[in-house]
Amino acid sequence: MSSTGFADEVKVSLTVNGRRYTRTVEPRMLLADFLRHELGLTGTHVGCEHGVCGACTVQFDGQPVRSCLTFAVQAQGHEISTVEGLGEGPAKLSVLQEAFRECHGLQCGYCTPGILMTMQAFLAQHPDPSEAQVREALSGNLCRCTGYQHIVDAVLLAAKNLRAGGQA
Amino acid sequence: MSTRYFGQPVKRNEDARLLTGSALFVDDVELGGMLHAAFLRSPYAHAKIVSIDLQAAKARPGVIAVYTAEDLGDYWQPGPLLVPPPPVPGIVFNLRTQVPLAKGVVRHVGEPVVLVIADSRYIAEDAVGDIYIDWEALPVAAELEAAARPDAPRVHPDIPGNVAAHAHQKRGDYARAAKDAHLTIKRRFTYDHGCSQPMETRGVVAQWDNKADKLTIWDTTQAPVAIRNGMAAMLGLSERQVRVIAPFIGGGFGPKIMMFYPEEVLIPWVAMQLNTPVKWIEDRAEHFVATTHERGQIHDAEMAIDKDGRILGVKDVFLHDTGAYDPYGLTVPINSQCTLLGPYVVPNYDSVFTAVFTNKTLVTPYRGAGRQHGVFVMERLLDIAAREIGITPAEIRRRNFIAPDAFPYNHGIIYQDFTELTYDSGNYEPILDQVLATIGYEKFLAEEQPRLRAEGKCVGIAVVCYVEGTGIGPYEGAKVQVQASGKVSVVTGIGTQGQGHFTSFAQIVADACGVDVTNVEVVTGDTDAFYWGAGTFASRGAVVAGNAIGQAAGLVRQKILATAAEHFECAETDLVIENGRVSLAGVPDHSITLGELAGMANPMRGAVAPGTEPGLEATSYFGPPMGATASGAHAMIVEVDPETMMVEIKRYAVAHDCGVVINPLIVEGQVQGGVAQGIGNAFFEDLVYNEEGQLLNASLADYLLPTSMDVPRMELTHTVTPSPLNPMGIKGVGEAGAIPVGPLFAQALEDALQLPQRGVELLDIPLSPSKLWELARGA
């Protein structure tokens, strides 16, 4: 994106999925837009731009955050993880991704990357969750297609498979 | 032919791409030099545009162009009529369609007025803020009933009473039936269906390629072929010059079948004007006012019953809010009028509606498309009738079902697909029995409810039934082709919005062509891949495209066998197709791959017999004579906290019949997702307008979509009554789950709080804890 005259552009350096990036951006640029349009990591989706739907969730030093409520400059020096960093691509899904496929935990798939990033962090903290815990952890991510049941099933299956020794 | 995949819960082919963030959505399209669009939208529901000052916007660095209606020249035209009104005798229909940019007057909040093109979306939005418009507010027709009064402010100055349409349909003689009735019940019902809120908003990217003389449009549409044809005509291009790609779509649920939205028409035009790619992505705030809603109706309805609770007739007079324009015709109110009849015998029916223009966002179909409104009225009337004559809600439904030997059953009125409303097939009592058994209806009423009530708990149960006209015409088509790699490709024009078409269609082909389901590549939503099609709506994808694909795949199978028989010099009946190979029966080592056969069917040198068609390929079209009628019943047990009026769904059961099922996993997902939207509609989602026509809760923080805490685990069962209208016996399922949830909530909450005993009835949807509290307090 070109200069706007709105504010001085600033340099931001951060790590995304283990790779270091440096770009010069406006201070007001959202992290979601930075990831999608500056870095071309379009797996992170933008659903509401006011922090409700959770579609844009990424991990910020391992914690799930809304990338639509975060400026790119706030990520200076931090580590970001996005859906592109899960698994090893379509041919080799992670345990969590595979569980979503197994349980039909997605339909249109638009909210899915944000849900994966939320639930991956959740499972790291709660290796043996109850259904109620999964539902509560999931409640900050809206899905308009599935009715959530198959997502809950997928997270519970992933937890079970991870306990048996898989990689999230 | 083996059915290794058809009917199985096959995991989805498209999931790996979606789960890794590598699926292409419209906003993921990045093109060199791409510019970005933002719109100045009307902040008023009804106002005159006195003047527009663009000076500051145009002067802002990074702004490339700014357009008002006047700048569009001859391109400024009202949009087309998308769905003509059905041939109901005496029907009145006043067509007023949306315009690309408002000229002189705005008719709803969110109507686009100025288009800004800039280097980035950030700058484009800055420039929108630079624009000064001198508005003169006009009187507003906001609330439906007020808008319908003869002296109401006019949305369109030449239409008194804001009458968009008026239609009267009848069967038999209701007045006579009412005279002979044991009882007549009369109530006023209001039902508001809110808006669909897919997680992906709308968006359009357009690129004009000067050298190829070709326009490419990426569009979040449910109908790429229709958009291609319409845009070519509007832009003076041949259809060959326009390619519309509807890639992965992040949910649609109906509003993305609305076509020729202002933004959809403008972005391709601007891309041609500037000879530069242009992107517009709707933000959520825009979505609330610029993407179509479904909203509300007010019904004054009456039911005549005999002493046993059998329906003698129904009379219904209703108002339908169509918003500021009505390009989608009468699909929604006609569906309400027809689907009200449900799975029941209604010997006398008299229904008249008036569709009313209001100064609000346009109304077009949203998952259910008006069926909810009708079903709510009928189911509530039955509940009241059951109470009056002292039988259960389950029993009154049972007594009124159309008998299983009465199909095809003609209701004698006209449906949305212009044919007589005729149910092709159905068997309703087993569905009711199934759902009652799942939920434990009798036991709950006889034992559990009295016990829980004695403990002071407010628990209630409900059961409702519905039908859904699905799989309507006109047609869809598909081309199936064996490739040199041995993979099989399927191309169809129908489009997709997340329903699993890449898998269910592949299952059909995999069985016919004897390949692994993962070796069937489905392409949909690209007009360069397949020319013809109508779109994905009205629960028709599996029925109409599915059968076209089945036919084409059957023809390809014949070609595979004929080519292999020639190769092996044997009879076709001696051949087996399996695992991507054709072999002689009993001699599996003597085989040839489909890829090799495809090569043989496409010789590069030499001569072929006259009439030979190259390749292992076939194209087929399917159009049903009318829609296939699916059906179902839902049952629910709730507990209500009498202090907070929060509702906990203790059990939720669905029994449904969508004919023959291609993929039960996908069907379950469709039903569960539909129920979730139904729950939102019944208890959470409420578009709150004030009298100025302002939407007061236009954010996802205020318009509440149900979360994982609100949608319960569901218990699903199926029955199968195959449709005789298509070779596969399929009926649609996309909308089914969403349809009957409103009346289910009303019945269950009345029961839980014992409201009727206190003189309170729940006759309006959506409900909410605060509405319940007010109603119960007034009791």
Contacts between the chains, C-beta under 8 A, distances in Angstrom:
chain1	res1	chain2	res2	distance
A	1	B	119	6.5
A	1	B	120	4.3
A	1	B	122	7.4
A	2	B	62	6.3
A	2	B	119	4.8
A	2	B	120	7.2
A	3	B	61	7.6
A	3	B	62	7.7
A	4	B	61	6.6
A	4	B	62	5.4
A	4	B	119	7.7
A	4	B	120	7.0
A	4	B	122	6.5
A	4	B	123	5.1
A	4	B	126	7.3
A	5	B	60	7.9
A	5	B	61	4.7
A	5	B	62	7.5
A	6	B	122	7.3
A	6	B	123	7.7
A	6	B	126	6.7
A	26	B	122	6.9
A	28	B	122	6.8
A	29	B	122	7.4
A	36	B	27	7.5
A	36	B	28	7.6
A	37	B	30	7.1
A	40	B	30	6.8
A	41	B	21	7.3
A	42	B	21	6.9
A	42	B	25	7.5
A	42	B	27	7.4
A	42	B	28	3.9
A	42	B	30	7.9
A	43	B	20	6.9
A	43	B	21	1.7
A	43	B	22	6.8
A	44	B	21	7.1
A	45	B	25	7.0
A	45	B	27	7.8
A	45	B	199	7.5
A	45	B	200	7.2
A	45	B	250	7.2
A	46	B	27	7.1
A	47	B	199	4.7
A	47	B	200	7.2
A	47	B	201	7.8
A	47	B	284	7.1
A	48	B	284	4.2
A	48	B	699	7.7
A	48	B	700	4.9
A	49	B	283	5.6
A	49	B	284	5.9
A	49	B	285	7.9
A	50	B	284	6.6
A	50	B	285	8.0
A	50	B	699	5.9
A	50	B	700	6.8
A	50	B	701	6.6
A	52	B	699	7.2
A	52	B	700	3.9
A	52	B	701	5.2
A	53	B	199	6.2
A	53	B	284	7.9
A	53	B	700	5.7
A	55	B	199	5.6
A	82	B	21	7.0
A	83	B	19	7.7
A	83	B	20	6.7
A	83	B	21	3.9
A	84	B	20	7.0
A	84	B	21	5.0
A	84	B	22	7.9
A	86	B	19	7.9
A	86	B	20	7.1
A	87	B	19	7.8
A	87	B	20	6.4
A	89	B	20	5.9
A	89	B	22	7.6
A	90	B	16	3.8
A	90	B	17	5.7
A	90	B	19	7.8
A	90	B	20	5.1
A	90	B	22	6.2
A	91	B	16	7.6
A	93	B	16	6.3
A	93	B	19	6.1
A	93	B	20	7.2
A	97	B	16	8.0
A	97	B	19	4.3
A	97	B	20	7.0
A	100	B	15	7.0
A	100	B	19	5.8
A	101	B	11	5.4
A	101	B	12	6.8
A	101	B	15	4.3
A	101	B	16	7.0
A	101	B	19	6.5
A	102	B	11	6.5
A	104	B	9	7.9
A	104	B	11	7.5
A	104	B	12	6.8
A	104	B	665	4.7
A	104	B	666	7.0
A	104	B	668	7.3
A	104	B	669	5.1
A	106	B	15	6.4
A	106	B	18	5.8
A	106	B	19	7.0
A	107	B	251	7.6
A	107	B	498	4.3
A	107	B	499	6.8
A	107	B	500	7.0
A	107	B	669	5.8
A	107	B	673	6.4
A	108	B	198	7.3
A	108	B	199	7.2
A	108	B	200	7.1
A	108	B	248	7.3
A	108	B	249	6.5
A	108	B	250	4.9
A	108	B	251	4.4
A	108	B	497	6.3
A	108	B	498	2.7
A	109	B	14	7.4
A	109	B	15	7.5
A	109	B	18	3.1
A	109	B	19	7.4
A	109	B	23	6.1
A	109	B	248	6.6
A	109	B	250	7.3
A	109	B	498	6.6
A	110	B	25	6.8
A	110	B	198	7.5
A	110	B	199	4.4
A	110	B	200	4.5
A	110	B	248	7.9
A	110	B	250	3.0
A	110	B	251	6.2
A	110	B	498	7.7
A	111	B	199	4.7
A	111	B	250	7.9
A	112	B	18	5.7
A	112	B	19	6.3
A	113	B	21	5.2
A	116	B	19	7.0
A	134	B	708	7.8
A	135	B	708	4.5
A	135	B	709	5.7
A	136	B	708	7.9
A	136	B	709	6.8
A	138	B	707	7.7
A	138	B	708	4.1
A	139	B	707	4.4
A	139	B	708	5.0
A	139	B	709	4.8
A	140	B	707	7.9
A	141	B	708	7.8
A	142	B	199	6.6
A	142	B	700	7.0
A	142	B	705	5.2
A	142	B	707	6.7
A	143	B	199	7.1
A	143	B	708	8.0
A	144	B	196	7.7
A	144	B	197	6.1
A	144	B	198	5.7
A	144	B	199	5.3
A	144	B	251	5.2
A	144	B	253	7.3
A	144	B	673	7.6
A	144	B	676	7.9
A	144	B	677	7.2
A	144	B	705	6.7
A	145	B	199	7.9
A	145	B	251	5.6
A	145	B	498	5.6
A	145	B	669	7.5
A	145	B	673	4.7
A	146	B	669	6.0
A	146	B	672	6.4
A	146	B	673	5.2
A	146	B	676	7.4
A	147	B	669	7.8
A	147	B	672	3.5
A	147	B	673	4.7
A	147	B	674	7.6
A	147	B	675	5.8
A	147	B	676	3.5
A	147	B	711	5.1
A	147	B	714	7.3
A	147	B	737	7.7
A	148	B	672	8.0
A	148	B	676	6.8
A	148	B	707	7.7
A	148	B	708	4.2
A	148	B	711	5.1
A	149	B	672	5.2
A	149	B	711	7.2
A	149	B	713	5.7
A	149	B	714	6.5
A	150	B	668	7.7
A	150	B	669	6.0
A	150	B	672	7.0
A	151	B	708	7.2
A	152	B	708	6.6
A	152	B	713	7.9
